[in-house]
Amino acid sequence: MPCRTITYSSEADWQSIRDMLAGRENPENSVEPIVREVMDAIRSDGDAALAGYTRKFDCPDFAATALRVAPSTIENAARQIPANDLEIIKEAAENIRHFHAAQKEEAWFITRPDGTVLGQMTRPVDSAGLYVPGGQGGNTPLISSLLMNAVPAQVAGVPRIVVTSPPHNDGTLNPYILAAAHVLGLEEIYCAGSAWAVAALAYGTQTIAPVDFIAGPGNIFVTTAKRLLIGTVGIDMIAGPSEILIIADEHANPVHVAADMLSQAEHDTLASAMLVTPSEELAKAVTAELEKQVAQLGRAEIARESLRDWSAIVVTPDMQTAVDLSNKVAPEHLELLVQDTWGMLGQIRNAGAIFMGANSPEPVGDYFAGPNHVLPTMGTARFSSALSVQSFCKKSSIIAASESFTQTNANKIARLARLEGLEAHARSVESRIS
């Protein structure tokens, strides 16, 4: 049997599922001392440390002079990959750009009768660093990660966008990553990976100027470095292992359900895939399909471990209980494989992204439709959102008080200041009273 089957009758059964999922938390504390050492080395020795770590873990002959990828190399990469692949990348980028353009926020102002003007101004960060993982030694380029991080930064209007990615053993980057960068018009790209790349983006080195915001997925070392840098730079989120939850009724196709569960289970051994359904017949059919389909995967062992340790087929007494459970899990990816998807949508409170119906499997959103695939995991969809244009922006409040407003309210403001023991605050406003 590829994964466990659980009967979930009510909220009283929630604790066992919660405990199962909580076990997936990455043991960041175990690598924190190592990451701190790396970050200190980058901060003190800059390029020398950056090149040293790259020689040790990625490219034995790497030199600091090879950190930045030449513009001609980026341009040539677009000619190295098949033309059809380049067109697919362009189309995916355009879909992502079209979606994110709708997220842009404009400044707004309100005017009081006394002439006071209040408002909010939205501005992009001055610079953003994007981390793109190497992907199995650079042989599985994470093109979508670059697109999903870079496009919203561009739509936000970030003036300087920097990309880092670990080099191959020969010191080069995968041509697909460079071709995608060329499609997006990105020119500042560095050969650097793991925690040392993140530290270089935050602190700067002789070659890499520091950035204000860092985004992009990575392993436990990358994630720990980002967590330790909170307060030094902005970060997108602390992401955990990938996950999917599928709410399905008796009409769902078990072949589709199993395939969609495996689309997440193959990510890594900590990934979680859950089917929640009131149909015992579907549960049995999906169990059989999982066993059949997992054997056909190149990453079968990874998927099997994910299914065995962190996944489940959950049978509920009715559809409402299934929805209630989903809201408690707050999954990264939520698929609604039910007849009335739009009727159910209004009941969904917590999910990173919601995939509606049989024609919207998770990979459609992950790669091509347009919405961002950088999503909250491990239940954090209860309070956080997908990476967006707003992630790369900050907002400033505008206060243009009229003379009438300040004169009329000065004594009240001074009173509030003195209640807090701030005499200078009170005198500041009182000095305006005429």
N, C-alpha and C positions, 0 to 999 in steps of 0.2 A: 504493500500500500504506500503510495508516494507521499501522502500527508494525512494528518489526523482528521477525523470527523468529530465535531463537537455539537452537542445539543445545547442551544441557548434559549431559555424559556422567558427570562425576565432580567431586570437589572441585578437581581441577586447573583446571577452567573457572571457578571462583568469582571469580577476580580481575577478569575482564573485566566481570562483572555488578556486582561491588562498585564498580569504578571508575565505571560508568555511573550508579549510584545516588548515589555520593558527590558527583557534580557538581551535585546539587540543593541543596546546602547554601547557606543564605542568606548573602550577603556582609555580615554584621552590622558588620564592622569599617569598612566604607565609610560607614556612617551614624553610627557611634559618636560622633564629634566633635559632630555636630549634636544628637544626643540628650543628650549631656552638657551642652551649652549650654542646651537646653530645661530640663533638670532643675535646673541651677543657677539659672535665672531663676525657676522656680516656688518653689524653696527660699528665695530672697531676696525675691521680690516678691509671692508668694502670689496672691491673687485677681486683682490687676492683670495679672500675667503670664498667668494662666489665661484671663482674658477677652480679652487681647490676641491670643494664639494662636488662640482660637476665632474672633475677628473676621477674622483673616488667612486662615484656612483653611476655615471652615465658615459663619459667619453674619456678614456685614459690619457689622450694627448691634448686635451682641451687647454686653450690659453685665453686669458682675459680679453685679448684682442678680437676673439671670435664671438664675444657675447652678442653683439648686435648683428642682426641679419641684414645683409646689404639689400638696398632697394631693387637692384637688378636681379637678385636671387628670388625675391618675392614675385617680381614680374615674370621671370622665366618659369616659375612653378605653374602658373596658369596655362602655360603652353605644354607643360609636361604631362598633365593629366588628360584623359580622354575628353573630347569636346562635349560629349553628351553628359558626362559627370559635371563638367563646369556649368552647363546650362541648368542642371538640376539644383546645384548650389545657388545659382543666381535666382531661380524661381523660389526656392525656399526662403532666401534672404528677403525677397520682395514680399512674400506672404507675411513674414514676421514683421517687416517694416510697416506694412499696411495696418496690421492689428495694433501695433504699438503707437502708431500715429494718433489713434483715437484716444490714447491715454494722456496726451499732453494737456497740461493745465495752464490757464492764463492767469495773469494778475487780476485781482478784483478789489473794488473799493466801495465803501458805503459812506454816505454823507449825512451827518446829523443836522437838525434844523439850525443849530447855532454856528454852523460852518465848519465843524470838526470833520476831518476826513480820516477814516480808518481803512486799512486794507491789508492785503497780503501779496507779496511779490515772490514768484518762484524763479529760481536760477539754478542752472546745472552746476555740479561740482567742477572745479577747474581741471581736474585730472582723474583718470580712472585706470587702474591696472587690472587686466583680465588674465586669470590663470587658466591655461588649457592643459589638462593632463596628457601624458604621452600616449597612454592606451596600449598596454601589452608591448612595451618596448618600442613604441612608435609605429607598430604595424596595424593598429586599428585607430586611425586618426579620429579624434572626437570633434568632427566638423561642426556638429550641431551645438556643442558647448560654446564654440567661438561665436557662432551666429546668434545664439540666444542671449549671450552676454554683451556682445558688441552693438547689436542693432538698437536695443533700447537706450544704450549710452549715446549713440549717435542721434537718435530721435530726440533725446533730452537736450542735445546741443553741447555735450562735453567737448571742450576744445582739444584736449590731449588724451588719447586713448593708447595705452601701452599693453602689449601682449607678451606673456612669457610662456614658454613650453619647454620641457626637457628634451635635449638633443638625443639623436641616435648615437650609437657607439662611434660613428665616424664624424660626429659633431654637427650633422645636418638636422633639419626639421623635416617632418613628413611633407611632401609637396602638396598634399590635399589641404593641410592647415594653411600653408602659405598661399595657395590658390584662393582659398576662402577669404583670407586677409586681403588679397589683391582685389577680389570682387567687392569687398567693403571699403576699399580705399585706405586700409590701415598700413602704416609704413614703419611704425616704431615697434619692432619685434625683437625679443631677446631669447637666446638659448639658455634657459635656466629652469630648473624644476624644483619641486618639493618645498620644504620649509625655507630653504635658502632663497628661493625665488620670491616667496611671499615677503620675507624680511627685507630683501633688496627693494621691493616695491614700496614698502612702508618707510624704510629709513633712508633709502637712496645709497648709491655707491658712486665711485668716480665716473662710471659710465651711465648708470641709470639714475635719473632724477626721481625723487620720491613722488608718490601720488597721494591723492586725498581719499580715494575709495578703492577697495579691492573686491572683486567678484570672481566667481568661478569655482567649480568643484575640485575635489582632490581626495587623497587618501588621509589617513589619520594624522600624518605629519603636517599636511597642508591645513587640515581642519583645526588642529591644535594651534598652529601658528596664527591663523586668523582669529581664533578665540582670544589668544594672548594679546592681540593687537587692538582689541576693542578699546576705544578711547584715544588711540593714537591715530587710527584711520577709521573710516567707515567700512563696514563689510556688508555683503549681501545677506548672509544668514549662516548659521551653524547647521549644516545639513547632515542628516544621518543616512543610513542605508535606504535604498529605494523600496517602495511598497505600492501595492495595488489592492483595492477592495472592490469586489464586484457584487452588486445587488442584482439578483436575477430571479425571474419568475419561471413558471413551468414552460413557458414558450421559448425560453432562451435555447440557443443551439449549444450543446455541450462541447462540440468541436471548437467553437469560438471561445467559450468560457475557458477551456483548458489552455488554448493557445495564448489567450490574454494573460492568464496567470503565469504562464511560463515566460512571457515577455519581460516580466520583472524578476522572476526567480533566477534567470540566467545572468543577471547583473553581477551578483556576488553572493557569497554564502550567508550573508546577513540579511539579504533581501527577504521581504515578506509578501506573500500572495494569499488573499483570502476571498473565498466565495461565501456570500451570505444569502441564503434562500429558504423559503418555506417549502420547497419541493424536494422531498426525499428521492424521487425518481431522478431529478436533475443531479442531485448530489452524487448518486451512485454512478450515473453516466459520466460525470466529469471526472470522478476518481479513475474510472477505466481509461478515459481519454488522456489523462495526465500520464499514466503509466505508458501508454502507447506513444504519445508525442515526445516525452522527455528522452526516450531512447534514440530519437532521431536528431538530437541536438549535438552540435560540436562541443557545447559547454554543459553536457549532460550531468557531469559529476557536481558541478557548481549548482545547477538547478535542483538536482536531487537533494543536496544538503540543505538548500534554502527551503524546499518543500517539507523536508523531514523536520527541521528544527524550528522554523519560524512561520510556517504557513498552516492554513486550516480551511476545511469546508465546514461551515457553520449552518446548522439547520435550525430555523426559527419556527414558532407556531403560526406566524402570520407575517405579512409584509410590513406592517407598522413596527413590529419588533425588530425586523431587519434594518429599517431606517434608523430606529433609535440606537441600535448597536453601531451602525456606521457613524452616526454623529458623535458617539463616544470615542471611537477609534480615531476620527478626524484624519482620514488617510491622505497621503500625498496625491495619489491618483484614485479617483472614484469612477467606476463605470456603472451606468444604469442600463442593464439589459432586461428591461421590462417593457410591456406593451405601451403603457402611458408614461413615457419619460418626462414630458412637460408637466404632467399632473404631479409627479413625484418631486420635481425639482424644487418646488416651494417648501418642501419639508427638509431639504438638505441645508444644514447650518454650518457644517465644518468639513471642508475638503480643499485641497490645494488646487485641483483642477477636476472638472466634472465632464465625463464623456458620455454623450447622450445617444443611446441606441446601438444597434448591431453594426452600423456603418461608421462608428466612431471609436475604433479600438485605440488604446493608449498610444501606439506609435504614430498615429495620424497627428496627434498633438505634439508628441515629442520631437518630431522632425519637420513637419511641413505645413500644418494648417495656419499657424501664426501665433497663437498664444504661447507664452513663455513656459519652458519646461523646467526652469529652476524653481522648485516648489518646496514648501515647508513639509518636513517629515516628522516622524516620531510623535505625532499628536499635536505638533505646534501649529497646525492649521486652525486650531481653536482660537489663535490670537495673532497669526501672521499670514502674509500673503505671498503670492508669486513675485519673482523679480519683475520689475516694471520700469517704465520711464521715471516714475517717482523715486525709485531707488537711487537714481543718479542725480537727484535734485535736492535742494534744501529750500526752505521757505522762510522768508523774513516778514515780520509784522511791520506795518507802516502806521505811525501815529503822527498825525498833523493836527494837534489840538488848536482850536481857535482861542483867541483871547477871552471870549465870553465863557467858554467851557472851563478854562483854568481858573479864572477869577471866581466863577460861581462855585466851583468845587474844591478850591484850595484848602479851606478849613477842614473839609471832610477827609481829604487826602492826608493832611497833616495829622489829623487825629488817628487815622489808621497807622501812620508811620510811628507815632509815639506809643501806640499800644504795643508795637513790636520793638520798642526801645531804640528806634533809629531817629535820633534827633536831627541829624544832618539832612535826612530825607525830608523831614517836616519843614526845616528852614529853607530847603531848596525851593519847595513849592510856595511857601509863604513869601519868599522874596519877590514873587511875581504879583503879589496883591498890591493894587494901587488905591 
